[in-house]
């Protein structure tokens, strides 16, 4: 698998873990999710807040099993740049409540920087922007 393919797969894998953490109280999923972020991870949340790895770990720990019917889908993953071992990509994330994929999702457009070394990956940066409904 190329670095780009590994980064693309990481988008799917990390959101599977996020969904597991939000829908269950599964300590292994939580540990795997937190390990998916680089120690220097930084994020800009949808409200413009700067977030660190400590903040993300605390959020996911507190939110375990808080949305038992959440379903997350990902679409339009696009590699926008690759520099050495960091792959930058953009994708759309859709959150459906009550597991209803026919309902109107809460949507965001995200840009991520993912460190890829061989088959291993860690997220270094994430910027989320809410997609407003008309």
N, C-alpha and C positions, 0 to 999 in steps of 0.2 A: 504494500500500500504506500502511496506517495505521501509526503507531508500534507499536501492539500487535502487528499482523501481522508487522512487521519483526522485533520482539523474538522472537516465536514462531519465525519462520524461522531466526533466529540460533541458537536451541537446536539445531535440526537441522543447520545448517551447521557449527557449531563442533564438534559430535560427529562429523560426517563427517571433519573435519580431524584430530581426535584419533585416530580409527580409522586414518586414513592414516598418521599419524606412528608409531603403535604397530606397524603391520603392515608398514611399508616404511621405507626410508632415503631419503625424498623431501624434499630441502632446501626446495623451494618450499612444500610443505605445512607444514613446520615454520615457515618464515618467515610464512606466512599465519596460522597458528595463533597465534603469539606476537603478531602485530600485531592480533589479535582482542581482546586484553586492553588495557584502559586503563592508562596509566602508573601510576595510583594503585590498581590492582587489589589486592584483598585477598580472602582465602579462609579458611574454616574447613574443614579436611580432616575425613574421617570419624573420625580418631583424636583430634580436638579441637585439632590443631596449627594455629597461625596461619601463613598462607603469603602471601608477597608475589609480585609479578610476577617478580622475580629468581629466586625459588625455583621458580616454575612453569616459567619458561624453561629453567632448569637441568634440572629433572626431564624435560621433554619432549625436550630435547637428548640426555640420557643414555639415555632409554628408546626412542629410535628403533629400529624393527625388532625390538623385544624380545618382542612378542606377535603373531607373524605370522598366527595363526589367529583373532584377536579379532574379534568382531562386536558392535557396540553398537546397541541400539535405544532409542528414546525413546517414552514414552507419557504420557498424562494431563497434557499441558501446560495450565496454567491461569494466566491473568493474575490476580494478586491485588491489584495496585495500580499506579497510574500517577501520577507527580508530575512536572510539567514534562516534561523529556526523559528521565526514567528510568522504565523499565517493570520492575516487580517481578513475577516469576512463579515458579511451582513446577512441577516435573515429576519423573517417575520415569525413571531410567536403568538399563538392563539390560546387563550384560556377559556375553557367551557366549564360552567358550573353544572352540577347535577348530571354530569356525564352525557349531556344532551348535545351531540355534535351538530344538531340542526338549529340550535339556539344561536343568538348573536353573541359571538365571542368578545372577550376583552382582548384587544390586540395591541402589540407593541412591535416596533422595528428596532432591532438591536445590531450593534457593531461590536465585535469581539476580537481581541488579540489573543491567540493561543500559541503557547510554546509547544513545539513538536520535536521530540528527539526519538528517532526510531519509531516504535509503535506506542510510545508513551506520550501523553499530553497533559498540560496544565493550563488553565485559563489565567491569563495575566491581566486582562483589561476587559471591561464590559460597559457599554453605554446604551441605555434603554430610552426609547422615545415612544410615548403613547400615540397610537393612531386614533385620532378623533373621529367619532361617528358624525355624519351629517344629519 
